[in-house]
Amino acid sequence: MKKFYALVILVLFSIACAAGRTQIIEPRKLGFKNFAVLEITDFENNVGPACPTEICSRIPDSVAEKVKTLNLFKAVNRVPIETEVVAEEKTLILKGNIIEYNPGSRGKRYLAGAFGWGKGFIMVRLTAIDKKTREEIFKGNCGAELSGGVFGGSFSGAVDKLVDEVVKCIQMNY
């Protein structure tokens, strides 16, 4: 019986929980399916030095890879910064601004993450722009939260969940 309780406690403390959410600020004016090409730029860091700089390129890199596998667009281009060249195909630019970032406390997540201690979170404001007309097509927030996990759970779990939320947002607006 003691082994059972020990196993239950071990499972509770080893489960990493990353949850995501999306909030639409301005509903889309035009479906993303009206565009042949998706360009994803580096995300901007609006929270300062607390947020590691590699996250600003890691998130859009991962989003681009996942969206490519969905075959929603003829091409998915990952560009560090927006280019002025207007493509022949109708192009949608996806920009992101990191507006909230808190890695939380890995030690607190290790000790009592199942009870909400040490939560970490990240929130990104997405903007989709028609490259030719410069009209904003969509604006929304995607976020992810991390609590618990083996040895406190790595914050990369929250980043991975955020990537999934951004891809889901693209699919919902397609």
Backbone as ProteinMPNN parsed JSONL, in Angstrom:
{"seq_chain_A": "MKKFYALVILVLFSIACAAGRTQIIEPRKLGFKNFAVLEITDFENNVGPACPTEICSRIPDSVAEKVKTLNLFKAVNRVPIETEVVAEEKTLILKGNIIEYNPGSRGKRYLAGAFGWGKGFIMVRLTAIDKKTREEIFKGNCGAELSGGVFGGSFSGAVDKLVDEVVKCIQMNY", "coords_chain_A": {"N_chain_A": [[0.822, -1.196, 0.0], [1.994, 1.194, 0.747], [3.77, 1.539, -1.332], [2.035, 2.091, -3.405], [1.006, 4.644, -2.688], [3.38, 6.076, -2.747], [3.969, 5.851, -5.456], [1.795, 7.258, -6.578], [2.29, 9.84, -5.584], [4.763, 10.326, -6.801], [3.999, 10.338, -9.504], [2.291, 12.592, -9.523], [4.137, 14.647, -9.037], [5.769, 14.45, -11.215], [4.439, 15.008, -13.517], [4.3, 17.147, -16.198], [2.716, 20.085, -16.932], [1.514, 21.902, -19.45], [-0.351, 24.496, -20.571], [-2.348, 26.072, -23.053], [-3.651, 29.099, -24.552], [-5.763, 31.11, -26.602], [-6.557, 34.364, -27.617], [-8.684, 36.356, -29.388], [-8.217, 39.496, -30.692], [-8.896, 41.307, -32.74], [-11.217, 40.221, -34.986], [-10.643, 38.185, -37.892], [-10.41, 39.749, -41.069], [-10.325, 38.719, -43.512], [-10.103, 35.471, -44.773], [-7.318, 33.325, -44.153], [-6.936, 31.528, -46.159], [-7.099, 32.81, -48.526], [-4.625, 33.546, -49.303], [-1.549, 32.732, -50.856], [1.069, 32.494, -50.036], [2.865, 32.366, -46.996], [4.642, 34.417, -44.897], [6.822, 34.4, -42.243], [8.068, 36.35, -39.738], [10.903, 37.153, -37.536], [10.096, 37.174, -34.085], [9.304, 40.0, -32.077], [10.795, 41.305, -29.12], [9.185, 42.518, -26.482], [9.427, 42.658, -23.778], [11.828, 43.03, -22.588], [15.173, 42.357, -21.214], [14.74, 40.033, -19.73], [13.621, 38.025, -21.212], [14.947, 35.48, -23.13], [16.948, 36.002, -26.051], [17.049, 34.075, -28.077], [14.56, 32.926, -28.165], [12.983, 34.581, -29.686], [13.508, 33.905, -32.307], [13.32, 31.157, -32.283], [10.636, 30.399, -31.813], [9.137, 31.355, -34.168], [10.565, 29.84, -36.085], [9.906, 27.187, -35.414], [7.121, 27.315, -35.718], [6.927, 27.815, -38.475], [7.978, 25.41, -39.523], [6.043, 23.546, -38.638], [3.684, 24.529, -39.865], [4.34, 24.223, -42.54], [4.129, 21.447, -42.841], [1.417, 21.116, -42.821], [0.425, 21.871, -45.261], [-1.101, 24.143, -46.023], [-0.528, 26.481, -47.354], [0.978, 27.538, -50.473], [3.633, 28.149, -50.197], [5.732, 28.487, -47.357], [7.534, 30.84, -45.909], [10.338, 31.596, -44.013], [11.44, 34.439, -42.768], [13.879, 36.612, -41.448], [13.49, 39.416, -41.082], [10.925, 41.643, -42.187], [10.533, 41.982, -45.662], [10.725, 44.39, -48.325], [10.081, 43.733, -50.876], [7.501, 42.95, -53.035], [5.741, 40.056, -53.496], [4.841, 37.934, -56.315], [2.771, 36.219, -55.832], [-0.151, 36.197, -53.732], [0.547, 37.345, -50.591], [0.846, 36.702, -47.125], [1.854, 38.176, -44.157], [3.122, 37.146, -41.103], [3.486, 38.431, -38.005], [4.984, 38.625, -34.771], [4.854, 39.659, -31.38], [6.429, 39.431, -28.343], [4.74, 39.796, -25.484], [4.372, 39.181, -22.84], [6.326, 37.562, -20.414], [7.508, 35.187, -18.255], [9.576, 33.083, -16.704], [9.038, 31.689, -14.421], [9.549, 29.682, -11.449], [11.651, 27.082, -11.397], [12.449, 25.457, -9.303], [10.357, 25.78, -7.436], [8.298, 24.703, -8.962], [9.18, 22.096, -9.042], [8.976, 21.342, -6.355], [6.247, 21.842, -5.651], [4.648, 22.046, -7.956], [2.317, 20.882, -8.86], [0.456, 22.081, -7.344], [0.342, 24.635, -8.205], [2.533, 26.285, -7.728], [5.324, 28.268, -8.743], [4.701, 28.742, -11.441], [5.266, 29.283, -14.914], [5.042, 31.53, -17.705], [4.223, 32.61, -21.051], [3.363, 35.028, -23.474], [2.221, 35.982, -26.652], [1.62, 38.505, -29.03], [-0.028, 38.285, -31.996], [0.037, 39.377, -35.344], [-1.415, 39.526, -38.471], [-0.715, 40.454, -41.718], [-1.623, 41.747, -44.883], [0.611, 41.625, -47.423], [0.719, 43.148, -49.769], [-1.32, 45.183, -49.67], [-0.938, 46.182, -47.141], [-2.79, 45.973, -45.155], [-4.129, 45.137, -41.976], [-5.022, 41.921, -41.292], [-5.651, 40.203, -39.246], [-5.615, 40.118, -35.671], [-4.402, 38.952, -32.632], [-3.888, 37.268, -29.435], [-1.704, 34.758, -28.289], [-0.975, 32.36, -25.873], [0.926, 30.527, -23.371], [1.261, 28.389, -20.545], [3.223, 27.022, -17.931], [3.338, 24.506, -15.537], [4.525, 22.482, -12.917], [6.179, 19.262, -13.497], [8.855, 16.964, -14.399], [11.594, 17.198, -12.36], [10.972, 19.876, -12.031], [10.229, 20.763, -14.508], [11.063, 21.896, -17.698], [11.234, 25.163, -19.154], [10.98, 25.106, -21.833], [8.87, 23.485, -22.455], [6.632, 25.12, -22.195], [7.153, 26.887, -24.269], [6.998, 25.161, -26.458], [4.288, 24.5, -26.301], [3.201, 27.008, -26.794], [3.964, 27.356, -29.47], [2.36, 25.361, -30.613], [-0.143, 26.524, -30.087], [-0.031, 28.848, -31.678], [0.114, 27.715, -34.234], [-2.341, 26.387, -34.251], [-4.004, 28.622, -34.153], [-3.478, 29.739, -36.673], [-4.526, 27.712, -38.274], [-7.249, 27.848, -37.503], [-7.978, 30.285, -38.57], [-7.707, 29.96, -41.232]], "CA_chain_A": [[0.0, 0.0, 0.0], [2.892, 2.346, 0.793], [4.316, 1.686, -2.676], [0.999, 2.725, -4.215], [1.0, 6.071, -2.364], [4.63, 6.642, -3.246], [3.83, 5.948, -6.907], [0.854, 8.348, -6.858], [2.997, 11.098, -5.321], [5.768, 10.468, -7.852], [3.297, 10.722, -10.732], [1.829, 13.976, -9.377], [5.242, 15.585, -9.132], [6.504, 14.3, -12.476], [3.623, 15.419, -14.656], [4.464, 18.528, -16.652], [1.447, 20.559, -17.47], [1.587, 23.144, -20.216], [-1.673, 24.815, -21.105], [-2.316, 27.191, -23.98], [-4.901, 29.816, -24.784], [-5.732, 32.1, -27.678], [-7.546, 35.426, -27.47], [-8.787, 37.138, -30.619], [-8.398, 40.918, -30.406], [-9.689, 41.767, -33.874], [-11.523, 39.076, -35.849], [-10.043, 38.277, -39.224], [-11.188, 40.449, -42.092], [-10.216, 37.894, -44.701], [-9.542, 34.174, -44.416], [-5.937, 33.093, -44.555], [-6.91, 30.687, -47.359], [-7.027, 33.695, -49.692], [-3.211, 33.848, -49.52], [-0.775, 31.581, -51.338], [2.361, 32.44, -49.358], [2.927, 32.86, -45.627], [5.978, 34.827, -44.457], [6.869, 34.529, -40.788], [9.252, 37.117, -39.335], [11.338, 36.992, -36.148], [9.219, 37.834, -33.139], [9.926, 41.096, -31.351], [10.803, 41.158, -27.668], [8.685, 43.733, -25.841], [9.475, 42.504, -22.319], [13.159, 43.359, -22.098], [16.237, 41.354, -21.155], [14.324, 38.805, -19.031], [13.286, 37.037, -22.231], [16.131, 35.128, -23.939], [16.834, 36.437, -27.44], [16.848, 32.956, -29.001], [13.127, 32.61, -28.255], [12.409, 35.415, -30.751], [13.638, 33.199, -33.584], [12.953, 29.746, -32.111], [9.182, 30.228, -31.958], [8.728, 31.38, -35.582], [11.173, 28.705, -36.801], [9.083, 25.998, -35.142], [5.807, 27.533, -36.334], [7.092, 27.631, -39.926], [8.138, 23.98, -39.804], [4.765, 22.85, -38.439], [2.718, 24.978, -40.869], [4.735, 23.595, -43.806], [3.623, 20.073, -42.884], [-0.045, 21.144, -42.968], [0.138, 22.157, -46.673], [-2.16, 25.147, -46.146], [-0.053, 27.517, -48.268], [1.924, 27.067, -51.496], [4.971, 28.298, -49.627], [5.87, 29.098, -46.038], [8.88, 31.393, -45.884], [10.798, 32.091, -42.721], [12.32, 35.569, -43.042], [14.2, 37.275, -40.179], [12.79, 40.701, -41.033], [10.013, 41.84, -43.311], [11.174, 42.556, -46.851], [9.896, 45.34, -49.067], [9.757, 43.159, -52.175], [6.156, 42.387, -53.098], [5.768, 38.804, -54.257], [3.82, 37.777, -57.348], [1.654, 35.525, -55.185], [-0.757, 36.919, -52.622], [1.375, 36.98, -49.451], [0.426, 37.073, -45.779], [2.985, 38.29, -43.242], [2.767, 36.886, -39.713], [4.424, 39.051, -37.069], [4.708, 38.329, -33.376], [5.501, 40.456, -30.343], [6.333, 38.807, -27.03], [4.228, 40.858, -24.615], [4.494, 38.719, -21.457], [7.279, 36.467, -20.257], [7.954, 34.91, -16.89], [9.933, 31.667, -16.69], [8.618, 31.072, -13.169], [10.602, 29.097, -10.633], [11.743, 25.639, -11.622], [12.516, 24.836, -7.988], [8.996, 25.743, -6.869], [7.531, 23.729, -9.748], [9.639, 20.78, -8.62], [8.451, 21.055, -5.018], [4.779, 21.84, -5.547], [4.061, 22.519, -9.21], [0.949, 20.363, -8.978], [-0.414, 22.981, -6.581], [0.386, 25.962, -8.816], [3.721, 27.068, -7.393], [6.39, 28.427, -9.719], [4.23, 28.754, -12.831], [5.912, 30.139, -15.901], [4.125, 31.813, -18.806], [4.674, 33.431, -22.17], [2.242, 35.491, -24.293], [2.648, 36.616, -27.901], [0.591, 39.164, -29.836], [0.137, 37.971, -33.414], [-0.581, 40.263, -36.317], [-1.305, 39.043, -39.847], [-0.81, 41.627, -42.601], [-1.557, 41.538, -46.326], [1.866, 42.266, -47.823], [0.522, 44.108, -50.858], [-2.144, 46.335, -49.276], [-0.513, 46.574, -45.785], [-3.961, 45.92, -44.276], [-4.114, 44.117, -40.93], [-6.058, 40.922, -41.539], [-5.986, 39.546, -37.985], [-4.796, 40.441, -34.502], [-4.795, 38.137, -31.488], [-2.861, 36.857, -28.482], [-1.558, 33.34, -27.986], [-0.154, 32.211, -24.684], [1.118, 29.199, -22.792], [1.633, 28.4, -19.133], [3.856, 25.777, -17.509], [3.367, 24.229, -14.099], [4.917, 21.102, -12.617], [7.109, 18.606, -14.4], [9.981, 16.229, -13.854], [12.635, 18.119, -11.906], [10.507, 21.247, -12.161], [9.772, 21.043, -15.868], [11.808, 22.894, -18.45], [10.364, 26.173, -19.735], [10.789, 24.796, -23.251], [7.535, 22.905, -22.579], [5.702, 26.231, -22.429], [7.442, 27.41, -25.609], [6.429, 24.191, -27.403], [2.827, 24.654, -26.255], [2.911, 28.269, -27.479], [4.081, 27.068, -30.91], [1.138, 24.635, -30.976], [-1.249, 27.485, -30.06], [0.091, 29.721, -32.857], [-0.262, 26.899, -35.397], [-3.793, 26.202, -34.152], [-4.605, 29.911, -34.515], [-3.367, 29.849, -38.134], [-5.499, 26.764, -38.826], [-8.61, 28.347, -37.25], [-8.245, 31.455, -39.399], [-7.441, 29.629, -42.623]], "C_chain_A": [[0.867, 1.261, 0.0], [3.503, 2.604, -0.586], [3.319, 2.394, -3.58], [0.976, 4.232, -3.966], [2.259, 6.761, -2.873], [4.566, 6.83, -4.763], [2.907, 7.094, -7.295], [1.536, 9.692, -6.658], [4.048, 11.349, -6.396], [5.127, 10.922, -9.158], [2.846, 12.17, -10.657], [2.961, 14.975, -9.574], [6.0, 15.488, -10.453], [5.719, 14.769, -13.688], [3.894, 16.887, -14.977], [3.169, 18.952, -17.308], [1.672, 21.884, -18.16], [0.224, 23.35, -20.839], [-1.56, 26.038, -21.995], [-3.672, 27.847, -24.1], [-4.681, 30.836, -25.887], [-6.862, 33.088, -27.454], [-7.536, 36.242, -28.751], [-9.078, 38.586, -30.245], [-9.254, 41.549, -31.492], [-9.949, 40.568, -34.764], [-10.936, 39.284, -37.241], [-10.993, 38.974, -40.184], [-11.273, 39.622, -43.359], [-9.593, 36.577, -44.271], [-8.128, 34.012, -44.917], [-5.855, 32.261, -45.817], [-6.867, 31.508, -48.639], [-5.585, 34.061, -50.049], [-2.469, 32.586, -49.922], [0.517, 31.391, -50.552], [2.221, 33.012, -47.953], [4.383, 33.17, -45.305], [5.919, 35.036, -42.956], [8.179, 35.211, -40.415], [9.678, 36.734, -37.919], [10.351, 37.724, -35.251], [9.998, 38.925, -32.412], [9.796, 40.854, -29.858], [10.376, 42.48, -27.048], [8.719, 43.645, -24.319], [10.865, 42.74, -21.747], [14.094, 42.172, -21.982], [15.855, 40.06, -20.429], [14.049, 37.676, -20.018], [14.527, 36.732, -23.075], [15.919, 35.465, -25.425], [16.575, 35.286, -28.405], [15.379, 32.569, -29.131], [12.486, 33.373, -29.408], [12.554, 34.792, -32.131], [13.211, 31.736, -33.47], [11.463, 29.518, -32.339], [8.776, 30.289, -33.427], [9.347, 30.27, -36.426], [10.306, 27.462, -36.648], [7.702, 26.116, -35.768], [5.899, 27.279, -37.833], [7.199, 26.155, -40.284], [6.806, 23.237, -39.68], [3.735, 23.245, -39.496], [3.053, 24.387, -42.238], [4.152, 22.196, -43.932], [2.114, 20.013, -43.085], [-0.488, 21.39, -44.409], [-1.044, 23.111, -46.85], [-1.802, 26.205, -47.2], [0.867, 26.885, -49.305], [3.347, 27.095, -50.955], [4.866, 28.938, -48.248], [7.322, 29.534, -45.937], [9.194, 31.937, -44.504], [11.817, 33.187, -43.008], [12.609, 36.288, -41.719], [13.486, 38.624, -40.014], [11.929, 40.83, -42.286], [10.752, 42.504, -44.466], [10.194, 43.461, -47.57], [9.424, 44.78, -50.399], [8.368, 42.528, -52.125], [6.197, 41.165, -54.012], [4.667, 38.788, -55.305], [2.57, 37.136, -56.757], [1.113, 36.396, -54.056], [-0.098, 36.426, -51.333], [0.818, 37.543, -48.15], [1.669, 37.085, -44.891], [2.47, 38.041, -41.829], [3.873, 37.451, -38.827], [4.016, 38.674, -35.654], [5.492, 39.244, -32.462], [5.328, 39.727, -29.022], [5.941, 39.908, -26.05], [4.231, 40.465, -23.137], [5.464, 37.556, -21.427], [7.674, 36.367, -18.792], [8.293, 33.424, -16.834], [9.478, 30.943, -15.423], [9.809, 30.525, -12.413], [10.601, 27.581, -10.805], [11.783, 24.882, -10.291], [11.144, 24.724, -7.34], [8.118, 24.763, -7.643], [7.904, 22.312, -9.338], [9.003, 20.392, -7.28], [6.929, 20.923, -4.989], [4.126, 22.4, -6.799], [2.637, 22.053, -9.402], [-0.048, 21.257, -8.259], [-0.326, 24.418, -7.079], [1.606, 26.797, -8.485], [4.664, 27.144, -8.581], [5.965, 28.452, -11.171], [5.054, 29.702, -13.688], [4.928, 30.385, -17.038], [4.785, 32.687, -19.854], [3.444, 33.773, -23.008], [2.799, 36.257, -25.486], [1.444, 37.274, -28.559], [0.913, 38.908, -31.293], [-0.579, 39.001, -34.265], [-0.336, 39.684, -37.701], [-1.615, 40.215, -40.775], [-0.742, 41.183, -44.054], [-0.34, 42.316, -46.825], [1.663, 43.345, -48.873], [-0.221, 45.361, -50.386], [-1.757, 46.918, -47.923], [-1.685, 46.611, -44.798], [-3.783, 44.812, -43.242], [-5.297, 43.195, -41.143], [-6.556, 40.331, -40.226], [-5.069, 40.051, -36.889], [-5.31, 39.614, -33.33], [-3.614, 37.813, -30.6], [-2.88, 35.349, -28.333], [-0.624, 33.233, -26.79], [-0.051, 30.779, -24.235], [1.62, 29.367, -21.367], [2.204, 27.038, -18.768], [3.78, 25.661, -16.001], [3.727, 22.767, -13.907], [5.966, 20.574, -13.568], [8.221, 17.882, -13.682], [11.097, 17.218, -13.559], [12.254, 19.573, -12.15], [10.064, 21.62, -13.551], [10.566, 22.157, -16.532], [10.834, 23.888, -19.08], [10.142, 25.919, -21.226], [9.44, 24.118, -23.49], [6.489, 23.964, -22.844], [5.905, 26.804, -23.833], [6.858, 26.471, -26.666], [4.91, 24.304, -27.453], [2.41, 25.953, -26.95], [2.97, 28.081, -28.988], [2.819, 26.354, -31.387], [-0.065, 25.57, -31.025], [-1.22, 28.398, -31.284], [-0.324, 28.961, -34.113], [-1.77, 26.668, -35.402], [-4.534, 27.48, -34.545], [-4.574, 30.109, -36.039], [-4.398, 28.933, -38.787], [-6.93, 27.276, -38.663], [-8.973, 29.5, -38.167], [-8.025, 31.189, -40.877], [-8.697, 29.705, -43.458]], "O_chain_A": [[0.54, 2.258, -0.644], [3.727, 3.754, -0.963], [3.705, 3.202, -4.424], [0.932, 5.015, -4.914], [2.208, 7.887, -3.368], [5.044, 7.832, -5.294], [3.198, 7.827, -8.24], [1.376, 10.593, -7.481], [4.202, 12.482, -6.853], [5.66, 11.797, -9.841], [3.0, 12.91, -11.628], [2.775, 16.02, -10.197], [6.799, 16.371, -10.768], [6.281, 14.911, -14.774], [3.734, 17.759, -14.122], [2.611, 18.239, -18.142], [1.988, 22.881, -17.512], [-0.29, 22.484, -21.547], [-0.767, 26.94, -21.724], [-4.703, 27.248, -23.796], [-3.581, 31.352, -26.081], [-7.987, 32.7, -27.14], [-6.495, 36.761, -29.153], [-10.063, 38.872, -29.565], [-10.225, 42.246, -31.198], [-9.004, 39.951, -35.255], [-10.76, 40.413, -37.698], [-12.211, 38.808, -40.116], [-12.176, 39.801, -44.176], [-8.648, 36.569, -43.483], [-7.78, 34.508, -45.989], [-4.826, 32.27, -46.492], [-6.625, 30.966, -49.717], [-5.354, 34.809, -50.999], [-2.729, 31.505, -49.395], [1.006, 30.27, -50.413], [1.541, 34.018, -47.746], [5.252, 32.306, -45.421], [5.063, 35.766, -42.456], [9.261, 34.718, -40.733], [8.931, 36.081, -37.19], [9.831, 38.777, -35.621], [11.196, 38.79, -32.163], [8.817, 40.273, -29.391], [11.126, 43.456, -27.087], [8.106, 44.468, -23.639], [11.052, 42.657, -20.533], [13.853, 41.116, -22.568], [16.593, 39.079, -20.515], [14.226, 36.503, -19.689], [15.098, 37.643, -23.675], [14.841, 35.236, -25.975], [15.949, 35.487, -29.446], [14.997, 31.943, -30.119], [11.554, 32.876, -30.039], [11.789, 35.125, -33.037], [12.785, 31.139, -34.459], [11.075, 28.547, -32.989], [8.125, 29.361, -33.907], [8.726, 29.805, -37.382], [10.009, 26.773, -37.623], [7.168, 25.137, -36.291], [5.043, 26.601, -38.4], [6.576, 25.702, -41.244], [6.481, 22.397, -40.52], [2.989, 22.392, -39.976], [2.148, 24.082, -43.015], [3.724, 21.799, -45.016], [1.583, 18.974, -43.476], [-1.646, 21.148, -44.748], [-1.887, 22.908, -47.724], [-2.686, 26.755, -47.856], [1.464, 25.836, -49.062], [4.151, 26.199, -51.214], [4.028, 29.808, -48.007], [8.229, 28.703, -45.886], [8.392, 32.657, -43.909], [12.932, 32.9, -43.444], [11.685, 36.547, -40.948], [12.951, 38.931, -38.949], [12.191, 40.195, -43.307], [11.5, 43.463, -44.273], [8.979, 43.313, -47.437], [8.473, 45.294, -50.988], [8.093, 41.678, -51.278], [6.637, 41.246, -55.159], [3.687, 39.527, -55.206], [1.449, 37.471, -57.14], [1.831, 37.224, -53.496], [-0.169, 35.24, -51.011], [0.381, 38.692, -48.081], [2.439, 36.126, -44.874], [1.493, 38.658, -41.405], [5.025, 37.021, -38.884], [2.841, 38.433, -35.378], [6.649, 39.568, -32.73], [4.203, 39.435, -28.619], [6.711, 40.839, -25.811], [4.104, 41.33, -22.271], [5.437, 36.68, -22.291], [8.114, 37.34, -18.179], [7.394, 32.587, -16.908], [9.528, 29.715, -15.36], [10.953, 30.871, -12.71], [9.661, 26.896, -10.402], [11.217, 23.796, -10.172], [10.808, 23.69, -6.762], [7.289, 24.071, -7.052], [7.048, 21.429, -9.291], [8.552, 19.261, -7.098], [6.39, 20.002, -4.376], [3.153, 23.15, -6.711], [1.833, 22.74, -10.031], [-1.248, 21.202, -8.525], [-0.864, 25.326, -6.444], [1.696, 27.938, -8.939], [4.787, 26.184, -9.342], [6.787, 28.208, -12.055], [5.476, 30.77, -13.245], [4.071, 29.543, -17.308], [5.756, 33.397, -19.592], [2.583, 32.922, -23.23], [3.716, 37.068, -25.355], [0.371, 36.676, -28.639], [1.988, 39.266, -31.775], [-1.679, 39.441, -33.93], [0.8, 39.385, -38.066], [-2.642, 40.88, -40.636], [0.087, 40.35, -44.419], [-0.273, 43.534, -46.662], [2.366, 44.355, -48.865], [0.207, 46.478, -50.674], [-2.187, 48.019, -47.579], [-1.579, 47.213, -43.73], [-3.35, 43.706, -43.564], [-6.445, 43.64, -41.17], [-7.733, 39.996, -40.097], [-3.905, 40.372, -37.129], [-6.513, 39.58, -33.067], [-2.465, 38.057, -30.97], [-3.944, 34.736, -28.26], [0.387, 33.929, -26.71], [-0.829, 29.921, -24.653], [2.301, 30.335, -21.028], [1.718, 26.012, -19.245], [4.116, 26.598, -15.276], [3.274, 21.909, -14.665], [6.565, 21.321, -14.341], [8.502, 18.144, -12.512], [11.492, 17.992, -14.431], [13.114, 20.405, -12.441], [9.558, 22.725, -13.747], [10.714, 23.241, -15.968], [9.738, 23.509, -19.492], [9.208, 26.466, -21.813], [8.916, 24.166, -24.603], [5.561, 23.746, -23.624], [4.939, 27.164, -24.505], [6.29, 26.929, -27.657], [4.313, 24.213, -28.526], [1.379, 25.992, -27.62], [2.114, 28.593, -29.71], [2.268, 26.694, -32.434], [-0.918, 25.434, -31.902], [-2.265, 28.691, -31.864], [-1.033, 29.502, -34.961], [-2.405, 26.748, -36.453], [-5.577, 27.419, -35.196], [-5.545, 30.594, -36.62], [-5.067, 29.328, -39.741], [-7.739, 27.154, -39.584], [-10.143, 29.679, -38.507], [-8.145, 32.103, -41.693], [-8.654, 29.454, -44.662]]}, "name": "protein", "num_of_chains": 1, "seq": "MKKFYALVILVLFSIACAAGRTQIIEPRKLGFKNFAVLEITDFENNVGPACPTEICSRIPDSVAEKVKTLNLFKAVNRVPIETEVVAEEKTLILKGNIIEYNPGSRGKRYLAGAFGWGKGFIMVRLTAIDKKTREEIFKGNCGAELSGGVFGGSFSGAVDKLVDEVVKCIQMNY"}
